[in-house]
Amino acid sequence: MSTGTLFIRDSRTDVNYEIPINRNAVRATDLQRIRAPSLNSNRADQVPHGLRVYDPGLQNTAVTQSAISFSDHEHGLLLYRGYTLDQLWGSDFEEVFHLLLWGTYPTANKYEELRQQLAQYMQEVPDIVRQTIFNLPKATSPLPLILAGLSAYLACIPDVIPTTTNPTIYQTDIKRADQIILQTVAAYAVVFGTARCHRLGIPWRYPSLHQTYYENLFTMAGLVDLSTNRPNPTSISCFRRFGNLNAEHGMALTVFSTLVTASSLTDPVSCLISAVAAAHGPLHFGATESAQRALHDIGEPKNVPTFIEEIKAGKRKLFGYGHRTYKGMDPRVRPIQSILKDLEGVHQPLIKVAEAIEEAAANDDHFSTRGLYPNADFYGNFVFTGIGFEPDIIPAAMLAHRIMGIMAHWREYTVSRGKLFRPTHLFTGHAEPTSDPRPKI
């Protein structure tokens, strides 16, 4: 039973407390009733709000309630609105997006309506957004290019910024919120495609009203068959299936960054900018790029044993291994490996290095006793490079998947009137005034 009562006796004061348990959780604010003793305690501990929970990295803190996805690491299960990954394996971007955003799998008519809306909004992105990206150095990282593009887009639609229009616009006008969500998702595809074309020096192609979201994404990014001027169907299929695995993953950093920004009643574009900045770190989506570069440094399977020993000695870090949520195998890994079979015609010798690492780690107690297994980043990078993406743009390509979950959580948090994030901290400095540091004249 997940409800009940937590009985607490504070050894400092001998006071007993009863704290309600609901959904196998206690409210942190209920602990405020537990106060530090007034005598013989640090002044900094005499906080007016009582006992606090110290949780660096929010490793065991629930920050919101959500009905979007459920992850059961013990059974390797990941559900989107109650649907398994197997059930969604053949779904298009628009279908999974509709499911995550509005909670229902779309009918054929709803699917087509959403597809057309996204394509239309892509065509309506102002030219100045692309020009902003084209005016930046080609050699720069995709991150500042995408941030600049999104910022330029936001500058073109100032009426979506609540501070300058209506502070509660998205909480009181859900239709308006949904419209801006779709515009944001469409704008990201345009910005992503423009950034890749600019860095490679290739022409940018306009999106088509007759293509799907991913087809337009590939078209604008220059990933087309030169003989047909259309994206390769196999590449689209691989990207789509991997997208269904990567569309949503709960309170991952991109979503949490989004919610922190959204908690001040911010618009979706600004929140996506927060998510993009968070995603590029090597401990989040940047891990996929980092894993690719690490495998490149190893070079050949024969060098794996030395690499493994360096990992165990703390001299190197193995990106793409282990996961905050999954203590066993990430349930997305084997489906990713099945996607890679469709790309076997693409020469990717580093896959052999990755397989050698997994085999060596599986037979080494250092990894098994710590519950370290490959996660989606470890093999996922080969999906992107097999399709034709450069390693340094992989995090941005992953965001083209995760934008579904990001926007779904933004909508859920905004509609439910989520609270402003304002965590506390444990003060470790001096709690009493010190002498005047200024020199005496």
N, C-alpha and C positions, 0 to 999 in steps of 0.2 A: 504494500500500500504506500502511495507516494505522499499522502497527507498525514499529519500527526502533530506532535509537539516535541520540541527540543528542550530538555530540562538542563539548565545551567546553574552551577554554583560558582560564584566568583570567589576564589580563595583569598583574594586581597581584602574583601569586605565581609565574607560569609553571607552575602545576599544571594537569594535564589531567584531565578528568572524562568519564565516559560515563554518560549519563542515558537510561533506557529510555523509548521512546515507545509508547504503547498507545492505540488509538482516536483517533489524532492529538492526543494530549495527554500532557503530562508531569506527574508528581506533584510538587506544590510541596514536599512533604517530602523528595523526592530531592535538591532543591537545598540542603538543609541541610548536605550534605557540603562545600559550597563555603564556606570561611571567609575572613573578612577578614584581611589581614596584621596581625600583632601589633604591628608598629612603624609609626609615623607615620600613624596613622589615628584617627578620632574615637572616643572611648571608647564613645559611644552605638552605634557600628557594631559593636562587639565583642559582639554578641548570642550567647548560647550555642547558638542553633538555626541558625546559618549564614545563607546567602543567603536573602533574602526576596523575594517578588514584590509590587511596589507597583502596585496596580490600583484606583484610586479609582472608586467606583461599580460595581466588579466588571464592568467592560466586557469582559474576556476571561478570566474565571475560571469554571470549572465547579465548582459546589459540591456536586453530588450526581450519581448515576446514576439515570436514569428511563426507563421504557418506555411512558410515558403518551401523549406527543405528540411529533411531529417537525415542525420548520419548516425549509423550504428557501427562503430569501428570494430566491435567484437565479432560481428557477423558480416563485415565487409559490405554493408548495405547503405545505399544512398538513394533517397527518394525526393523527387520534385513534385510537390503537391500530391503526394501519394502514389506517383508513377515511378516505376523502377527505370533504371538506365536501359535495360533490355527493351522495355515497352516503348521508349522514346528513340531507340536506335535509328529508326528510319525517318524521323521527323525533320522538317526544315526549321531554319532559324525562326521564321515567323510563327510556327506552331508552338515551339518551346517558349518563345518570348511571350506569346499570348497566354500560355499556361502559367508561367511564372508571374507575369504582371497582373493578370485578372483572375487567376485561379481556375480557369476552365480551358479544356482543350478545344481549339476553334473548329467550327464547322467549315466546310469548303468555302462558303461565302465569306465567313469572317476571316479566314486565312487570306483569301484574295483581296479583301478590303484592306487588311493590314499591309500586305505586300505592296499594294498600289500607294498607300499612304506614305510608307517609308521611301519608296522610289520617288514620289512627288516631292517630298521634303528634301531629298538629296539634291534634286534639280534646283530647288529654291535657295540653297546655300549661296550667299552673296560671293561674287568674284573676289572681293577684297580679302576673304578668308584664305583663298588659295594664294593670292598675291602676297599676303603677309608671310606665308611659308616660303614662297619663291624668293623673297628678298633676304632670307637668312642664308648663312654659309651652307653649302652642300655637305661639307665634311662633318657637320655637327651631329651629335647623337639624335636619334628620333625623338627622344623625350622633349627637349626644348622646342622642337618643331611642332609637335602635337600640342603642347601646352600653349604655344603661340597661336596656333590655328584655332583652338577652342576659345582662347581669350578674345581673338578677333571676332569669332562668331558671336560670343556673348555681347561684345561691344555693338554689334549690329542689331541686337534685339533687346534694348534696354528695358522694354516694358515687361520682361520676364523677371526682372530683379525686384523682389518683394519690397525692399527698403525704399525704392523710388516709386513704387506703385501702390501696393496694398500689402501690408505685413503678413496677413493671413490668407493671401490669395489662393494658395494651394491647399489649404485646409478647408476652405469654404467653397471652392470651385473645383471639384474633382475633374470635370471635363477639361478645364483649362490645364490642370496638372497633367492629364493624360496626353494632351496635345504637345506640351513642352517636352514630355518624356520622348515621344516619337521623334520630335524635331532634334532632340539631343542625340539620339541613337543614329539618326540619319546623318547629322553633322559629323559625328565621329568617323563614320565610314569615309566621308569626303576628305576629312583632315588626314586620316590614316593613308588613304590612297595618294593624296597629294604629297605627303611627307616622303613616301617611298619613291615616287616618281622623281621628286626633286633631288633626292640623294643619289639616284642612279642616272640622272640626266636623261630620262626618257619622257615622252609626251604623256600628259594626263588625258584620259578619255572621259567623256561625259557619261553619267549613269543613264540607264534605259528604263522607261516605264514598264517594260515588258520582262524585266529580269527580277530574280529574287534578290534578297539582301546580300547574300554571299556572292552571287554572280556579279552584282554591281560593285561590291567591295573589291573583287579580283580585277574587274575591268578598270576601275579607277586606279588601282595599284600597279597596273601594267602586267598583271599575271594572265596573259591571254595567249592563245595559240595564234601565231602569226599568219597561218594559212586560213583561219576562220575569223580572226579578230574576236573570238569568244573564249571564255575560260575553259580549260580542260575539264571535262566531266568527272574524270577520276580524281583530279585535284580537289574539285569542289566537294565531291562525295567524302573524301578523307577529311577535309577541313570541317565539313558539316558534322560528321560523326564525332570528331574530336571536340567540336564545339558543344555537342550535347553532353559530353562528359565534363566539360569545363564551364558550363553556363552558370553554375551556381554552386557555392560551397559554404553556405552559412556565414558566420561572422569572420570570414577571412579578412585580411588587412584592407583590401580594397573596399569591401563593404563597410567595415568598421570606420574607415576614414570618411567614407560617404556619409555615414550616419552622424558622426561627430560634427561634420560641416552642416548637414541637414538639420541638426538639432537647434540651430540658430535661425531656422525658417528660411534657409537658403535655397536658391533655384537649382534645378537638376544639372545645368551646365557647370556651375561653380562646384557642385559636389563631384561631378565627373573629373574635373581638374584635380581635385584632392585625391581621387582614386588613382588617376594616372601617375601622379607624383609618387604615391605610396607603392604602386605596383613595380616600379623599375628597380627597387632595391634587390640585392642578391639573395635576400632571405624571403622574397615573395616571387613575383613573376620573373624577376631578374635571375632567379635560380636556374631557369631553363637555359638562358644564355650562358650563365656561368658554368652549368654542367657541360654544355657543348664545348666551351673553351678548355675546360679541364680535360675532357676526353681528347681534344686536339693536342694538348700538351703531352699526354701519355703516349699518343701516337699509335702504338701497336699492342696487341694482347700480351706479348712477351714482357712488356714493361709493367703489367698490372700488379704482380706480386710486390715489386718495390714500392709502387704507389700505395698499396694496401698497408704496408708496414709504416709508411710515412703518415698515413691517416691514423693508425693506432698510436703512433708516437706523438701525435698532436702537431705534426709539422705541416700537414695539408688538411684541407676541408673537403669533404665529399658532398658536393651539392647534388640535390635530387634524391637524397637518401633520408629516411625518417620523416615523420609528419606529426604535427601537434595533435591532430585528431585521431589518426590511425596508428595503433600500436602494433598492428600486423601489416599485412600487405594492403596497400592502397587499392581499393576495388576498381580503380580506373586503369591500372597498369596493364592487365591482360587484354582488355578491349583495345587499348592503345597499340599493343603488340599485334593485334589482329588487323588494325588499320594499316600498320606498316607493311603487312604482307601485300597490300595493293600497291605499294610503292617499291617493291623489291627490284623493279627494273631500274630504279635510280641508284647510282653508285654511291653508297654511303658506308665506307669501310669502318667508320667509327662505331657502327652498331656492334661489330665484333668485339671492340674494346669494352663497350657497355655490358655486353653479355658475359664477358670474361670477369668483369668486376662483380656482377650479380652472382656468378657461380662461386667466385672466391669468397665473397661476403657470406654467402649461404652456408659455407663450410667453416666459418670462423666464429668462435664463441664471442669475440669482441662485438660483433654485430648482432648476433641472435639474442644474446643475453640483454642487450639494450633495446631490443625490439626495432632494430634498424633494417628497413626493407626499402626497395625502390618506391618512389612516389611518382605521381603523374609527370613531374618535371624531368625525371631521369630519361625516360624514353620519348616523352612528348616532343622534345626538341627535334627529334628525327622526323616527325610528321611535318613540321614546319620547313625544315631544310629540304626534305624530300619533295615538297610542293614547289619550293623555289624561293622561300624567304631567307634573307640574310640573318645570321645569328643575332645581330644587335637590334633587329626590329621584331624579334620573336615576342618580347614582352608586350609590345603594342598590338601584335596580332592576337595574342591571348586575350587582351582586353576587348577585342572585337567579339569574343565569345562571352566573357564574363560581364559585359555591359548589360546582358539580360538580367542577371541576378542583381547587379548594382542598382539598376533602375527599379526593379521589383521591390527591393528593400527600401529605396528612397520613398517610393509610393506608400508602402505599408507603414513606415515610420511617420511619414507626414500626415497621412489620413488618421492614424491612431493618436496623433498629437503627442508624439514622443517628447520626453523631457530634454531640456538643455543639458549637455554634458558639462559637468563641472566637478571632476574628481578632487579628492583631497590628497595630501601628501604627509608623510611623517617627517617632521622637522628634526634635523640632526645637529643644528648649530647651537649657538648660545641663546638661552631663553631669558637672560637678564641683560640689561644695558651694560655695555663695556665702557671703559674710559674713553674720553674724547681723543680720537686719533690725530686731530689737527695739531701741528706744532705750536707751542706757545711762543708768543712774540715778546 
